[in-house]
Amino acid sequence: MRTWGPLTAVCLSTFMLLLDVTIAVVALPDMAGSLHASLSDLQWVMDTYALALAALLLGTGAAADIVGRRRVHVVGVVVFATASLLCGLASGPGMLIASRCLQGLGGAAMLATTLPLLGSVYQGKRRSVALGVWGAVSGAAAAVGPVLGGVLTDGPGWRWIFYVNLPVSVVAVWLTLKVVPESHGSRDRRIDWAGTVTFAAFAGGLTYGAVRAGERGWGETGTLVAFAAAAAALVCFVAVEQRGTDPLLDPRLFLNPRFSVVMLGALAFSAGAFGLMAYDSIWMQSMLGLSPVRGGLVFLWMSLSAFVVAAVGGRLLHGVPARITVGGGLLLVGSGQFCMTVLDTGSTASVLAPGLVLVGVGTGLVAPGIAGAALAAVPPERAGMAGGAVNTFRQLGLALGIAVYGTVLTSRMQDTLPHDAAHALAGGAAGALRGAFSDHALRAAFASGLNTAAVVAGLTATAAGALVVALVRPVRASRAGVTESSAPALTEEATAPRGRGR
């Protein structure tokens, strides 16, 4: 228990927080029907969780270094469990969205402390084994999420995708307090609250603007105000970080083209690979009549491909430059999305399989290597900051992808359907529309919208992949003293953000 108990405790928490990124995907149509939720409500159900993770990850990591990583981790699990209970009890979309935001707060505290805790407990060969197990659990969470979500939604109901976290949280808290020792980072640094608030305002404003654009249009006053507020928050964030003694993210790092491109790759990766999953799920259930379980099983093409490639590639691709693994993986993600642009009124779910396999293979290449690419681009005292930035940009990319692709989807649908009908259809309300529109018209509109959104997703990943291939040159040993492929051995640094004192 003392040897592998800490790993078990950390893996339980990791499994929960990553599971909740994808488990809700197949439950969205049932949520919409039960809570009378609109398309924008469903977008925020997914986005608020990812946004809270992105906005608070760096800040909670810094706080954990000061007050104690185990303490912050346990608090995070308790907050996550409380929020999960509130999600399950939600009586309307507003309560569910607010509870998902609280879940993201707890998840940020968990994710920011997970690998630093492992790094403080295990050394040498045991550390490599522990990180390998942690990586396998992370991959398993992504693979199991849609299927488990489908089983629970088909069985006891969608609320149980949140209730299932409660017993796991109790075990995780008990085990963490029993076997995980407390650890700290640099305790003489300050928490950058101003940076945390301004970055959260930027990410939230940008995502809100993209969601609102789908409802009201890109030129609508509220949309423009949201984008302007996001721009102002970004300016404030840069100013605060330049003057701060312990910044969350030093803006000067972006003067390095290599680092900037890697961050762009992290953003595009999550957007391109995962941003369309929610809409694919709604299409399969509302248009094809698939059950949540069968819809979740379709995503196994992607999840299992990613899991296998990451597991095998970790051994075979060690030492291969990031421009090949990360850049090539992004190009495969883009190709997979392009393969899914062939939907028509007669398409079945099987038409998605080739594209999902390609996206999965690309994911298996990008996910393990992108942190190493970021670490190789910065000096050693910025290694933790760079690794934390990768996680932050990945979550922000997911939130933006869901928002932007939803807007593209509904905009394309409006070529053949009225505005309100297009939004209702994208939100899973096909049954209510069949009296006013033929099934053929609804299928054609949804297929056209998904095809267009997949093109945008494919272009996003492809453009980022081309930039990575062109600008991230091979580096065998960087100033940080690591190779690009050595991320697994350093990920405990990557999720423990540091400032100047690092």
N, C-alpha and C positions, 0 to 999 in steps of 0.2 A: 504493500500500500504506500509506504513512504517513497519507494523508488518510482513507481509509475502512477501513483495517485494524483500528483499535480498535473500530469499529462491528461489523465482522464477528466479531471475537473475542467481544465482549460478547453479540452475538445468538446465537452458537453455544451459549454457556453458558445463556442464557435459554431457548433452544429446548429444551435437554436437561432443565432442571429443571422447566419447565412441562409438557413432554411426559409426564414421569413421574407427574404428578398424575392423568392420565386414561388413559395407555397400558395400565395394569394392569386397567382395568375389565372389558374383554372377556376377559381371561385368567383371571379368578377361578375359573370352573368347572374349567378344566384344572389350575390350581394345587391346587384342593381334591382332585381325583382323584389327582394325582401325589404330593402330600405328605400325603394323608389328613388334610386340614385341616378343622376345624369352622367353623361360621358365625362364631363369635367370632374364630377365627384369621383368617378373611378380612377381618373388620372391622378388625382390628389391622394387617393388611397395608396397608390403605388409610390407616388413622388415624395410625399412628406417623409416617409421612412428613409428613402435614399438621400433626400436633402438634409435631414437631421444628421445622418451619418457623415455626410460630406462637410457640413458646416461646423460640426462640433468635434470631429475626430482629433484634429491637431490640438485644440484647446483642452480637451479632457486628458489627452496624453501628457501635456505639460503639467496639468493639475495633479495627475497621478504620480509624477516624478517627485512632487513636493510633499503631498499628504500621504502617499503610500499607494503602490500599485494594487496590492491585494484589496485594500480598503475600497478604492475606487471601483475595482472589478466587481466586488460583492454588491456595492451600491448599484452598479449598473445592472446586475442580474435582477435585483429586487425591483428596480424601476421597470425593467423590461417585463418582468412577470406581472407587475401591477397593470402596466399598459396593456398586456395581452388579455388580462381579465376584462378590462374596460372595452377593448376591441370586441370581445365576444358578447358583451352586454349592450353594445351600441344599439340605440333605438332609432338612429337616423344617420345619414351620411356625415353630418357635421361632427358628431361625437366619435364616429369611427376614424375620421381624418385626424382629429385632435389626438386621439389615442395612438394612432400610428406615428404621429410626430413624437409623442412621449416614448414610444417604443424605440424610435431612432435615437433618442437621447440616451436611453439605457444601452442600446447597441453600440453607440460610439464609445461609451465608457468601457464596454467589454472588449471591443475590437482594438482600442488603443492600448490596452494593457495585456492582451492575450500573449503575444510573442515576447514582450519584455519579461513577463513572469516566467515563461519557459526558459528564456535566456539566463535568468538569475538562478534557476534550479539545476539545469543540466549543462554539462561541459563535455567537450571532446566528442567521442563517438556517441555517447548517449544523447548529446544535443542533436547530432545529425539524425539519429533514429527518431527522436521526439519530433523534430521538424518534419521528417518524412511522414510520420503518422498524422501530424496536424494537417499537412497538405492533402493527404488522402481523405481525411474527414471533411475538409473544406470542399473537395471535389464531390464527395458523396452527398453532401447537403444540397448542392446544386442539382445533382442527378435525381435525388429522391423527392425534392420539393414539389414539382408538378404532379408526380404520381401520388404522393401522400396527400397533397391538397385535393386531388380528384377523389381518392378513397374516402376522405373525411367529408367532403362536400356531398358525395353521393350517399354516404351513410348517415351519420348523425346530423350532418348539416355544416354549412360553411363556418359557423361560429366556432366549431371545434378545431379549425386550423389554428386558432389562437389559444383555446383552452388547453391544447396538448402541451403548450409551453410550461404550464403551471407545475406539474409534477417533476419535469426535468429541471426547472429552476430551483425547486426545493433541494433536490439531490446535488445540484451544482453548487449552491451556497453552502450546504453542509460540508461537502467534500473540500471545497476551497478553504473554508475556515479551519478544517481539520488537518490538511496535509500541505497546503501551499504556504510557504514562509513569506513574510512581508519583505518588500524591497523598495528602494527609492532610487531616484536619479540625482541630478544636481539639485540640492535643496536650497541653494542661495539665489535661484532665478525667480523671476516674477511671471505670473500668468498673464498672458497678453489678452486681456478682456476686450480691449478696443479692437484688436485685430479679429477676434472671434466674432464680435457683433457686426463689424463692417463686412466681413466675408459672408456671414449668414444673410445679411441684407442684400448683398450682391447676388448670391445664388438664388435666394427666394424671389427677388424681383425679376431676375432673368427668366426663371421657370414660370412664374405667374404671368409674365408677359406672353410667353409662348403658348400657355394654355388659354389665356384670354383671347389671343389672336384667332384661335380656332372657333371661339364662340362669337366674337364680335367683329373680327377682321383686323388686319395688320395696321390699318390706318386709324382705327378707333381711338378716341382720346384716352381712355383708360389703359389701352395697350401701350400707347406711346409714353404715358406717364410711368408705367411700370418699367419700361426699358430705360427711360431717363433716370429713374430712381436707382436702377441697377448700375447704370454707368457712374452715377455720382457716388454710390457706395464703393464701387471699385476704385475710383480715384482716392477716396478717403482711406481705403484699405492699403493702397500702395503708399500713401503718405505716412500712415501710422507705422507700417512695417519698416519703412526707410529710417524712421527716427527712433524706433524702439530699441532697447538694449537686448531684449530677448524676443525677437520676432517669431511668429508662428511660421512664416514663410518669407524668406528674404527675397525681395523683388529682383535683386541683382543677379540671382541665379538664372533668371530668364534672359539675361544678356548673353548667356552661353547658348548658342543655337542648338547644340546637342541636347541640353536639358530641356529646352523649350519644345523641341520636337517630340521628345519622349513623353512629356506631359500631354501634348496634343494627341499622341498615340493612345495614352491611357484614357483620355476623354472620349476619343472616337471609338476605342475598343468596346467600352461598355455600351455606348449608344448604338453602335453598329451591330453588335452581337445580341444584345438583350432588349433593346428598346421596343422591338416589334412583337415580342412574345405575347403581351397582353392582348393585342388586337388580333393576332393569329388565333388565340384561344377563343375570343369572342366570336370570330368568324366560324370556327369549327363547331361551336356549340349552338349558336343562334341560326346559322345558315345551313350547316350540314346535319344538325341534330345529334351530334356526338354527346355522350355523357361526359361529365367532368373527368371520370377515370380514363376513358378512351382518349379524350383530349390531352390529358396529362401524359399518357403513354406515347403520344406522337413526339413529344419533346425529348423522349429518351434517345432518339436518333442523335440529337445534339449533345445531350449530357454525357452519354456513354462514350461518344467519340472523343469528347474533350477529356474525359477521365482516362481513357486508354492512352491517348497521345501524350498527355502530361506525365503519366506514369512511365511509359516507355521512353519518351523523349528526354526525361530527366537523366537517364543514363547514357543514351546514344548521342545526345546533342550537347553534352558538356563541353564547353570551350568554343562552341559555334557562336560567331558574332551575333549581337542583338539585331543588327540590320537584316540578318537572314531569318532568325527565329521570330522576332517581333514584327519586322517589316513584312516578311513572308506570311506570317500568321494573319496580319491585318488584310493583306491582299486576298487570302483565302476566305476570310470573313466577308469581304466585299463580294467575292465571286459567289459565295453561298447565297447572299441576299439577291444577287442578280438572277440566280437560278430559281428563286421563288417569285419571279415577276411574270409567271405564265398562267396565273389563275384566270378562269373564265366561269361561266354559269354552270358548267358541268364538272368542274374540278372536284376531286375528293381530297381528303387529308393526305393521302399517299404522295400527292404531287409535291408536298413540302419536303419529303424525306431527303432527296439528294442535296438540296440546299442546306438543310439542317445538319447533315453530315459534314459538309464543307465548313460551315460555321463552327461546328464542334471541333474539327481538326485545327482550325485557326485559333480557336480559344485555347486548346491544349498547348499550342506553341507560344501564344502571347502571354497568358496568365503567369506561367512560372518565370519568364525571362524579363518582364518589363521592369520589375523592381531592381534587378541587377543592372539593367541599362541606366536607370536613374542614379544608382549609387556610383556607377563608373564615371558619371559625368560631373561629379562634384568632389570637392576636397573632403578629407575624412571628418572634419569637424561639422560638416553639413550632411553626413550620411543619414542620420535619423530624420532630419527635416525632409530630405529628398524622398525617403521611403514613405513617410507620412503623406507627402504631397501626392504620390502615386495613388494611394488608397483614396485620398480626397477627390482627385480628379476622376477616378473611376466611378465613384458614387455620383458625382456631379454629372458625368456623362450619361449615366443611366437615367437620372431625373430629367435631363434635357432631352434625351432621346424619346422618352415616353411622351413628353409634352409636344415636341416638334412633330413627331410622326403622327400623333393624334390630330394635330392641326392639318397636316398634309392629307391625311386620310379623309377627314370630313370635307376639306376644300375640294378634293377630287370628286367625292360623292355628290357635291352640290352642282356638278355639271348636269346631273340627271334627276336629282331629287331636291325638293325644297330644303331650306336650311334646317328647319326643325326636324324634318324626317331624317336627314342625313345624320344629325347628332343622336337622334333616338336609335337609329340603326347601328351606329358605331358603339353605342352604349349597351347593345344587346337586346333592344326592345323590338326585334323583328316581328314577333308574334302580334304586337299591337298595330303594326303597320300593314299586315297582310290583307286587311280589309280594304285599304285605300290603294295599295300598289300590288302588282302581281309578284309572285315569288321570283319569276325570271328577272324582273326589273330590280328587285332588291339584291338578288345574287350578283347581277351585273354591276350594280353600283358598288357593292362591298368589294368585289374582286378587283374592280378598277382602282378603288382607293388603296387597297392593300398593295397592288402592283406598283403604284406610284410611290407609296411610302417605302417599299422595299428598294426601289431605285435610289431614293434619297439615302437610305441606310447603306446601300452598297457603295454609293459615291463617297459617303463620309468615311467608311473604312478604307476604301481604295486610295483616296487622296492622302489619308494619314499614312497608310502603308508605303506609298510611293515616297513621301517625305522622309520616312524613317530609313528606307533603303538608300536614299540619295544623301542624307545628311548625317546619319549616325554611323560614323566610320568605325571600322574594327579597332578595338582597344583590348590588348591582352592584359595589361596591368595599368590601371588608372592611378590617379593621385590618391584615391582612397585605398589603393593597395589590393583591389579585387578585380577579378575578371567579370565580364558582363554576365556570364552564366553562373556566377557563384551566389546568386541571390538567396537560395535556400539556406545557405550557411550564415546569412547576414540578416535575415528577415526580422530577427529579434531587435536589430538596430532600426530597421526600416519602419517599424510601427511604434517607436519610442521617440517622438519628435523632440528635437533639441534646438536650442537657440545658440547664442554666441558662445556660451560657456561650454559647449560640447567639445 
